[in-house]
Amino acid sequence: MKEESRKYVEEAWDIVKHASEKIGSRLPGSKGEREYAAYMGEKLREIGIEPKTEEFGVAPRSGIGGLPYAGWYGLIASGLIYFALHNYYIWFAMALAGLVMVFWLVSSCFLYKPWFDMFFKQKISQNVYGELVPEDGKYDYTIILSGHTDTSWNWKHSENASKYPEKPVYGLITTYGKVGFGAICVFFLVGLSVAMAAIYTGLYFDASWAYIAASSDALNKLIIALHFLPLFTAIGSCFVIMWNDNDEETASRGAMDNATGCALSYAVIKYFKENPDKMPKNCRIVDCNVGSEEAGLRGSMDFVHRHRNDDLTKNAWNINIDSVADKDYFEVVIKDDWQGCRFDTDLEKMFKETFDEMGIESKTNGCIHNPVGGCDSTPMTRGGIKSVTFAAQNPMLTWYYHTFHDMPERFEMETVGNGFDVVLSVIDKIAAFQEDKGYNGPQKK
């Protein structure tokens, strides 16, 4: 880190420690999340930037926080099999419930659609942001620095891998083995229920294929196997139920994910507030503390929707900062694969050039796709904002990711400091690009 950056990085480090050690877990819509959002608002007020708070409703358990519900379906269905063998009407109920569960699982937990939110308990979350405008009040474009204030539920299987911190492969095998087995069990139960319901429907309508299936040797053997198979599917379903805790006390304390993102966004805007001569020409800078990212990007969705018709999202660049802690894994996230969203290639190039200029060597070669779930760059990109996500995080599932072990003593202030210098350098590149080419919207090629 550059020496001139040190005082800002030290304050960012204090914010990370305050968030994780003093406030602690900050689940979507929780008291901890509200406290941290208010704290970041006060930090902005301290430097003369009046924060704005925008509240929105969130259903934390309608998305990835509700994954254990899939396990409960599997556990209940395992028990109902014994009754369904004597009353075939139960297969229809199991099939219907299974199809609804799968549709919810894909749309809400994997694709982050809000369609099912109305069926789950609602809480209040918030976005808190502040604007730094040029001294003359004139600007042509906006740079939004964003980080999310909330943390994740504790992932029990990942946390159990903390027993082998020096042998991460053990943790991966344990975690993926349990969850993979559980997922197979749950989907097997759905497929079985649908198949049995289909056969009995065919028999009702005198379909020849149904009579052939019902009298087949394979089905008879399956019926015999179903007298003991539910014991195994019940165990697998319990592994899914155990995926994350309900308890706020054991939730992630979120030092890396994502107190670092909020802290760096604040440190950068404070830097420009105290050094107006370094401000990009004709540029407004926004520090945006986004709520409920872990509940399915709800804060960034609300921000983009709320400001879709004003200049906060027009001619706007977004540097989304999410987890800057692992010094060997500096990277720019360029796509959410499951969301099907490619992020801005101009910003991608700027980050890669900055890594090269700073001599940063990364085990991910400075670039990754987000393979599962999503990040706040997706709503930003879909809202017409040029965006990428900047991170320094091991992309493999680790014992500290989404667990209560996410604490500042695990990583170094120097890593956060390098992240600060990276963001400043990219902002300089944005300014040069803007002056040379103007605003050209999200580029995906």
Rosetta blueprint (number, residue, H / E / L):
1 M L
2 K L
3 E H
4 E H
5 S H
6 R H
7 K H
8 Y H
9 V H
10 E H
11 E H
12 A H
13 W H
14 D H
15 I H
16 V H
17 K H
18 H H
19 A H
20 S H
21 E H
22 K H
23 I H
24 G L
25 S L
26 R L
27 L L
28 P L
29 G L
30 S L
31 K H
32 G H
33 E H
34 R H
35 E H
36 Y H
37 A H
38 A H
39 Y H
40 M H
41 G H
42 E H
43 K H
44 L H
45 R H
46 E H
47 I L
48 G L
49 I L
50 E L
51 P L
52 K E
53 T E
54 E E
55 E E
56 F E
57 G E
58 V E
59 A L
60 P H
61 R H
62 S H
63 G L
64 I H
65 G H
66 G H
67 L L
68 P H
69 Y H
70 A H
71 G H
72 W H
73 Y H
74 G H
75 L H
76 I H
77 A H
78 S H
79 G H
80 L H
81 I H
82 Y H
83 F H
84 A H
85 L L
86 H L
87 N L
88 Y L
89 Y H
90 I H
91 W H
92 F H
93 A H
94 M H
95 A H
96 L H
97 A H
98 G H
99 L H
100 V H
101 M H
102 V H
103 F H
104 W H
105 L H
106 V H
107 S H
108 S H
109 C H
110 F H
111 L L
112 Y L
113 K L
114 P L
115 W L
116 F L
117 D H
118 M H
119 F H
120 F L
121 K L
122 Q L
123 K E
124 I E
125 S E
126 Q E
127 N E
128 V E
129 Y E
130 G E
131 E E
132 L E
133 V L
134 P L
135 E L
136 D L
137 G L
138 K L
139 Y L
140 D L
141 Y E
142 T E
143 I E
144 I E
145 L E
146 S E
147 G E
148 H E
149 T L
150 D L
151 T L
152 S L
153 W L
154 N L
155 W E
156 K H
157 H H
158 S H
159 E H
160 N H
161 A H
162 S H
163 K H
164 Y L
165 P L
166 E L
167 K L
168 P H
169 V H
170 Y H
171 G H
172 L H
173 I H
174 T H
175 T H
176 Y H
177 G H
178 K H
179 V H
180 G H
181 F H
182 G H
183 A H
184 I H
185 C H
186 V H
187 F H
188 F H
189 L H
190 V H
191 G H
192 L H
193 S H
194 V H
195 A H
196 M H
197 A H
198 A H
199 I H
200 Y H
201 T H
202 G H
203 L H
204 Y H
205 F L
206 D L
207 A L
208 S H
209 W H
210 A H
211 Y H
212 I H
213 A H
214 A H
215 S L
216 S L
217 D H
218 A H
219 L H
220 N H
221 K H
222 L H
223 I H
224 I H
225 A H
226 L L
227 H L
228 F L
229 L H
230 P H
231 L H
232 F H
233 T H
234 A H
235 I H
236 G H
237 S H
238 C H
239 F H
240 V H
241 I H
242 M L
243 W L
244 N E
245 D L
246 N L
247 D L
248 E H
249 E H
250 T H
251 A L
252 S L
253 R L
254 G L
255 A H
256 M H
257 D H
258 N H
259 A H
260 T H
261 G H
262 C H
263 A H
264 L H
265 S H
266 Y H
267 A H
268 V H
269 I H
270 K H
271 Y H
272 F H
273 K H
274 E H
275 N L
276 P H
277 D H
278 K H
279 M L
280 P L
281 K L
282 N L
283 C E
284 R E
285 I E
286 V E
287 D E
288 C E
289 N E
290 V E
291 G L
292 S L
293 E L
294 E L
295 A L
296 G L
297 L L
298 R H
299 G H
300 S H
301 M H
302 D H
303 F H
304 V H
305 H H
306 R H
307 H L
308 R L
309 N L
310 D L
311 D L
312 L L
313 T L
314 K L
315 N L
316 A E
317 W E
318 N E
319 I E
320 N E
321 I E
322 D E
323 S E
324 V E
325 A L
326 D L
327 K L
328 D L
329 Y L
330 F E
331 E E
332 V E
333 V E
334 I E
335 K E
336 D E
337 D L
338 W L
339 Q L
340 G L
341 C E
342 R E
343 F L
344 D L
345 T H
346 D H
347 L H
348 E H
349 K H
350 M H
351 F H
352 K H
353 E H
354 T H
355 F H
356 D H
357 E H
358 M L
359 G L
360 I L
361 E L
362 S L
363 K L
364 T L
365 N L
366 G L
367 C E
368 I E
369 H E
370 N E
371 P L
372 V L
373 G L
374 G L
375 C L
376 D L
377 S H
378 T H
379 P H
380 M H
381 T H
382 R H
383 G L
384 G L
385 I L
386 K E
387 S E
388 V E
389 T E
390 F E
391 A E
392 A E
393 Q L
394 N L
395 P L
396 M L
397 L L
398 T L
399 W L
400 Y L
401 Y L
402 H L
403 T L
404 F L
405 H L
406 D L
407 M L
408 P H
409 E H
410 R H
411 F L
412 E L
413 M H
414 E H
415 T H
416 V H
417 G H
418 N H
419 G H
420 F H
421 D H
422 V H
423 V H
424 L H
425 S H
426 V H
427 I H
428 D H
429 K H
430 I H
431 A H
432 A H
433 F H
434 Q H
435 E H
436 D H
437 K H
438 G L
439 Y L
440 N L
441 G L
442 P L
443 Q L
444 K L
445 K L
